């Protein structure tokens, strides 16, 4: 797009995202076998995740109308191009019924993420490289897993049947797939790229990719692996639940000591993955529903929180908790959106985060009683303590950013209320 029509880039992205959202609706609400061409296929799982992918793309594109205004032409060109490419590759992953299609779209999504993180400037280059090493390295491991499945089935189709975990090769292939899913979702120990990305990248990038698309795709692959591609054993389910418990506690403890708002929120994005792993690891229908429900809830409230951080950074010029304060009266809608999202992620009723976490708790209890494994007490305690610590750290955020006495930097700043693109986006996410 020619430089003098720079605003067309933003509006074109909004329009394409809206068309994509409208196109995904029949795939979500219609016949689950509406598309099955061998290479591409839609079932209930992929149709369920396609719709929110389009929703988040549209909302972030609207938010970007104001957020990216005034940036250099080369930055906005690459930003909006990568946003649409990311949406395309995400749709490709969700529609893929062939391992080669999955690998291509999965790998290109990592390239788009790398480019979008680097747009924040020289300070973000190290975070972009780290992200590319971890996520790109896991993509290479995913290729090995795909090759092993190809040898096993003599086919690259993903719907040819589940592989039983019998031999060492089977376990190696399973490990390759969950490694890629863990890296994309940001689960411990493959999480270290996400806090750096959250701190250094633009708020729109973290809200669109790590908080929504990457999280949706990482959990999607994990569910696909556990439900369709491999026959899970009690030991592998216990492994997922143990990783979930470690992820919940380890990440939320790191969040408690952060002073950078965006980095703190990034650690919470890691912590919440633990609940999804725990739900899936129960191996029950209730646990699977809880995993998918919490995945969707997390994408909603975490995107909202990152967009709140973007407004604070744009209006005040900093995100250091020690140098903020007093913004509740100056940015009232932003404060309201942050309050709703913070209560939701902390699992406070009647917000949606409570509903999905409660389902996880129920699934853990039922799985423990059915299997006679007393570790369910440890996993349940870990999940509940994680929610309490999440609430404590978010109370710290609300107080430091909005409710405490304003810092000298805030008092000197000329702060105008968020413009309509940010207000509409945050209000939409908070209202859900």
C-alpha positions in Angstrom: 0.0 0.0 0.0 1.4 3.4 -1.0 2.7 5.5 1.8 0.1 8.3 1.5 -2.6 5.7 2.1 -1.0 4.2 5.2 -4.3 4.1 7.1 -5.5 1.6 4.4 -3.2 -1.0 5.8 -4.9 -1.0 9.2 -8.4 -0.9 7.7 -7.6 -3.6 5.2 -6.4 -5.8 8.0 -9.6 -5.2 9.9 -11.6 -6.0 6.8 -9.8 -9.3 6.1 -10.0 -10.3 9.7 -13.7 -9.7 9.7 -14.1 -11.7 6.5 -12.1 -14.6 8.0 -14.3 -14.5 11.1 -17.5 -14.6 9.0 -16.0 -17.5 7.0 -15.2 -19.6 10.0 -18.7 -19.4 11.4 -20.1 -22.1 9.1 -17.1 -24.3 10.0 -17.9 -23.8 13.7 -21.6 -24.1 13.7 -22.3 -26.4 10.7 -21.6 -30.0 9.8 -18.3 -31.0 11.4 -17.4 -32.9 8.3 -18.1 -29.9 6.0 -14.5 -30.1 4.8 -12.5 -33.3 4.3 -10.2 -33.2 1.3 -7.4 -35.4 2.6 -5.0 -32.5 3.1 -7.5 -30.4 4.9 -10.3 -31.4 7.3 -12.6 -29.7 9.8 -14.0 -31.6 12.8 -15.6 -30.4 16.0 -12.2 -29.6 17.7 -10.7 -27.5 14.8 -14.1 -25.8 14.1 -14.3 -24.9 17.8 -10.9 -23.2 17.8 -11.1 -21.6 14.3 -13.9 -19.2 15.4 -12.0 -17.6 18.4 -8.9 -17.3 16.2 -10.9 -15.1 13.9 -12.4 -13.1 16.8 -9.0 -12.3 18.4 -7.5 -11.3 15.0 -10.4 -8.9 14.5 -10.2 -7.4 17.9 -6.5 -6.9 17.9 -6.7 -5.4 14.4 -9.3 -2.9 15.7 -7.1 -2.1 18.7 -4.1 -1.5 16.3 -5.9 1.3 14.5 -4.8 3.7 17.3 -1.9 1.7 18.8 0.2 1.6 15.6 -0.7 5.1 14.4 2.4 7.3 13.9 4.8 4.3 13.5 7.2 4.2 10.6 5.9 3.0 7.3 8.2 0.0 7.1 7.1 -1.0 10.6 3.4 -0.9 9.9 3.8 -2.6 6.6 5.6 -5.6 8.2 3.3 -5.5 11.2 0.0 -5.8 9.4 1.5 -8.2 6.8 2.7 -10.5 9.6 -0.7 -10.2 11.4 -2.6 -11.5 8.4 0.0 -14.1 7.7 -0.1 -15.3 11.3 -3.9 -15.7 11.0 -3.5 -17.6 7.7 -0.9 -20.0 9.2 -3.1 -20.5 12.3 -6.0 -21.4 10.1 -3.7 -23.8 8.2 -2.6 -25.6 11.4 -6.2 -26.0 12.5 -7.4 -27.2 9.1 -4.4 -29.5 8.5 -5.1 -33.2 8.1 -1.7 -33.9 6.7 1.6 -33.8 8.6 3.4 -31.9 5.9 0.7 -29.1 5.9 0.9 -29.0 9.6 4.7 -28.7 9.6 4.7 -25.9 7.0 2.1 -23.8 8.7 3.5 -24.4 12.2 7.0 -23.4 11.1 5.9 -20.3 9.2 4.0 -19.1 12.2 7.2 -19.1 14.2 8.8 -16.9 11.6 5.9 -14.5 11.8 6.2 -14.4 15.6 9.9 -13.7 15.3 9.4 -10.8 12.9 6.5 -9.2 14.9 8.5 -9.3 18.2 11.4 -7.5 16.5 9.2 -4.7 15.4 9.3 -3.2 18.9 12.9 -1.9 18.3 16.5 -2.8 19.2 15.6 -3.8 22.7 13.3 -6.5 21.4 15.8 -8.2 19.1 17.2 -10.4 21.8 13.7 -11.5 22.8 13.0 -12.2 19.2 16.1 -14.4 18.8 15.4 -16.3 22.0 11.8 -17.0 20.8 13.0 -18.2 17.5 15.6 -20.5 19.0 13.1 -22.1 21.4 10.0 -22.2 19.2 12.0 -22.9 16.1 14.0 -25.6 17.8 10.8 -27.3 18.9 9.6 -27.1 15.4 12.6 -29.2 14.3 11.7 -31.7 17.0 8.2 -31.8 15.7 9.6 -32.7 12.2 11.2 -35.8 13.8 8.0 -36.8 15.4 6.1 -36.4 12.1 8.7 -38.5 10.4 8.3 -41.3 13.0 4.6 -41.3 12.5 5.0 -41.4 8.8 7.2 -44.5 9.1 4.7 -46.1 11.5 1.6 -45.5 9.3 3.2 -45.3 5.9 1.0 -42.2 5.4 1.2 -38.6 6.3 -2.5 -38.3 7.1 -3.3 -37.4 10.7 -6.6 -39.4 10.9 -5.3 -42.9 10.2 -5.5 -44.0 13.8 -3.9 -43.6 17.2 -0.5 -45.1 17.9 -0.2 -47.2 21.0 2.7 -46.3 23.3 4.5 -49.6 23.2 8.0 -49.2 21.9 10.7 -46.7 22.6 10.1 -45.2 19.1 6.4 -44.6 20.0 7.4 -42.8 23.1 10.0 -40.7 21.2 7.3 -39.7 18.6 4.9 -38.8 21.4 7.7 -36.8 23.2 8.4 -34.8 20.0 4.8 -33.8 19.6 4.3 -32.7 23.2 7.6 -30.8 23.1 6.3 -28.7 20.2 3.0 -28.2 21.9 4.7 -27.2 25.2 6.9 -24.7 23.5 4.1 -23.1 21.5 1.7 -22.9 24.6 4.5 -21.7 26.9 4.5 -24.5 29.5 7.5 -25.1 31.8 10.3 -25.9 31.0 9.9 -24.4 27.5 8.4 -21.2 28.7 11.4 -18.8 28.9 10.7 -17.1 25.6 7.3 -15.9 26.7 8.3 -13.5 29.6 10.9 -11.9 27.4 8.4 -11.5 24.6 5.8 -10.1 26.9 8.2 -7.5 28.3 9.8 -6.3 25.1 7.3 -6.8 22.3 4.4 -4.5 21.5 1.3 -5.1 23.5 -0.7 -6.0 20.4 1.8 -8.7 19.4 1.7 -10.3 22.9 -2.1 -10.1 22.9 -2.5 -11.6 19.5 0.2 -14.3 19.4 1.4 -15.6 22.8 -1.8 -14.8 24.6 -4.3 -16.0 22.0 -3.2 -17.7 18.8 -0.1 -19.5 20.1 -1.9 -20.6 23.2 -4.9 -21.9 21.2 -2.6 -23.7 18.8 -0.3 -25.2 21.4 -3.3 -26.7 23.4 -5.0 -27.7 20.1 -2.0 -29.8 19.1 -1.7 -31.3 22.6 -5.4 -32.3 22.6 -5.0 -33.7 19.1 -2.0 -35.7 20.2 -3.7 -37.1 23.3 -7.1 -37.8 21.8 -6.5 -38.8 18.2 -2.8 -39.5 17.4 -1.6 -41.5 20.4 -3.2 -43.9 22.9 -2.5 -42.3 26.3 -1.3 -44.4 29.2 -1.9 -43.7 32.9 1.8 -42.8 33.2 1.6 -40.2 30.4 -1.5 -38.7 31.9 0.3 -38.4 35.2 3.2 -36.8 33.4 0.9 -34.1 32.0 -0.7 -33.4 35.3 2.7 -33.2 37.0 3.9 -30.8 34.4 0.7 -28.8 34.9 1.2 -28.6 38.6 4.9 -27.4 38.2 3.8 -24.9 35.6 1.1 -23.4 37.8 3.2 -22.9 40.9 6.6 -22.2 39.3 5.2 -19.4 37.0 2.9 -17.7 39.5 5.8 -17.5 42.0 7.9 -15.8 39.4 5.0 -13.4 38.6 4.8 -12.4 42.3 8.3 -10.9 42.2 8.0 -9.0 38.9 7.9 -5.2 38.8 7.4 -4.9 35.0 3.7 -5.1 34.3 4.0 -6.8 30.9 6.5 -9.4 32.2 4.3 -10.1 35.2 1.4 -10.8 32.9 3.5 -13.0 30.7 4.3 -15.2 33.7 0.6 -15.5 34.4 0.1 -16.6 30.8 2.6 -19.4 31.5 0.9 -20.3 34.8 -2.5 -20.7 33.3 -1.3 -23.3 30.9 -0.8 -25.6 33.9 -4.6 -25.8 34.4 -5.1 -26.8 30.8 -2.4 -29.6 31.1 -4.0 -30.7 34.4 -7.5 -31.0 32.9 -6.2 -32.9 29.8 -4.1 -35.2 32.0 -7.1 -36.5 33.8 -8.0 -38.4 30.7 -11.7 -37.9 31.3 -14.4 -36.2 29.2 -14.9 -33.6 31.9 -11.2 -32.9 32.0 -11.0 -32.4 28.2 -14.0 -30.0 28.4 -12.3 -28.2 31.3 -9.0 -27.9 29.3 -10.7 -26.4 26.2 -13.0 -24.1 28.3 -10.0 -22.8 30.2 -8.0 -22.4 27.1 -10.7 -20.2 25.6 -11.2 -18.2 28.8 -7.5 -17.7 29.2 -7.2 -16.3 25.7 -10.0 -13.8 26.4 -8.8 -12.4 29.8 -5.1 -12.6 29.0 -5.5 -10.7 25.7 -7.6 -8.1 27.6 -4.8 -7.7 30.3 -2.1 -7.3 27.7 -4.2 -4.7 25.8 -4.7 -2.9 29.2 -0.9 -2.8 29.6 -0.6 -1.4 26.1 -2.9 1.5 27.0 -1.0 2.2 30.2 2.3 2.1 28.3 1.1 4.3 25.5 -0.5 6.9 27.8 2.1 7.1 30.5 5.2 5.9 28.7 6.2 3.2 31.2 5.1 -0.1 32.8 7.2 -0.2 35.9 4.8 -0.9 38.8 6.8 1.3 41.2 6.4 4.4 38.9 2.7 4.2 38.2 -0.4 4.7 40.3 -3.6 6.8 40.4 -4.8 5.8 36.9 -8.2 4.6 38.0 -9.7 8.1 37.7 -7.8 9.1 34.6 -8.3 5.8 32.7 -11.6 4.5 34.2 -12.6 2.2 31.4 -9.1 0.7 31.3 -9.3 0.2 35.0 -12.7 -1.5 34.8 -11.5 -3.9 32.0 -8.4 -4.7 34.1 -10.5 -5.4 37.2 -12.8 -7.8 35.4 -9.9 -9.7 33.7 -7.9 -9.8 36.9 -10.9 -11.3 38.8 -11.5 -13.8 36.0 -7.9 -15.1 35.8 -7.9 -15.4 39.6 -10.9 -17.7 39.5 -13.3 -15.4 41.4 -17.0 -16.2 40.9 -19.0 -15.5 38.9 -16.4 -14.7 36.3 -15.6 -17.2 33.5 -12.2 -18.1 34.9 -13.9 -19.5 38.0 -16.2 -21.8 35.9 -13.3 -23.4 34.0 -11.1 -23.7 37.0 -13.9 -25.3 39.0 -14.3 -27.8 36.2 -10.6 -28.6 36.4 -10.9 -29.2 40.1 -13.8 -31.5 39.6 -12.0 -33.5 36.9 -8.9 -33.9 39.1 -11.0 -35.2 42.0 -13.0 -37.6 39.8 -9.8 -38.9 38.2 -8.2 -39.4 41.5 -11.1 -41.4 42.9 -11.5 -43.5 39.7 -7.8 -44.4 39.4 -7.1 -44.7 43.1 -4.1 -42.4 42.7 -3.7 -40.2 45.9 -1.5 -37.7 44.0 -4.8 -36.0 43.1 -4.6 -34.3 46.5 -1.3 -32.8 45.6 -2.5 -31.7 42.1 -5.7 -30.2 43.5 -3.9 -28.3 46.3 -1.4 -27.0 43.8 -4.2 -25.7 41.5 -6.0 -24.0 44.3 -2.9 -22.4 45.8 -2.0 -21.2 42.3 -5.3 -19.4 42.1 -4.7 -17.7 45.5 -1.2 -16.6 44.4 -2.6 -15.3 41.1 -5.1 -13.2 43.0 -2.4 -11.8 45.2 -0.2 -10.8 42.3 -3.1 -9.2 40.4 -4.2 -7.3 43.6 -0.6 -5.9 43.5 -1.1 -4.9 39.9 -4.5 -3.2 40.5 -3.1 -1.3 43.5 0.2 -0.3 41.9 -1.2 0.8 38.6 -4.6 2.2 39.4 -5.4 2.7 43.1 -2.3 3.8 44.9 -1.0 7.4 45.1 0.3 8.6 41.7 4.0 8.7 41.2 5.7 11.9 40.2 6.0 10.6 36.6 2.2 10.1 36.4 1.4 13.5 38.0 3.6 15.2 35.4 2.1 13.2 32.5 -0.7 14.5 30.3 -3.0 11.5 30.2 -6.0 11.3 27.9 -8.6 8.6 28.0 -8.2 5.6 25.7 -9.6 6.2 22.2 -12.4 4.2 20.7 -10.4 1.4 19.1 -8.8 0.5 22.5 -12.0 1.1 24.4 -14.2 -1.0 22.2 -11.7 -3.9 22.2 -11.1 -3.9 26.0 -14.8 -3.6 26.7 -15.6 -6.4 24.3 -13.2 -8.8 25.9 -14.2 -7.8 29.4 -17.9 -8.2 28.7 -17.3 -11.8 27.6 
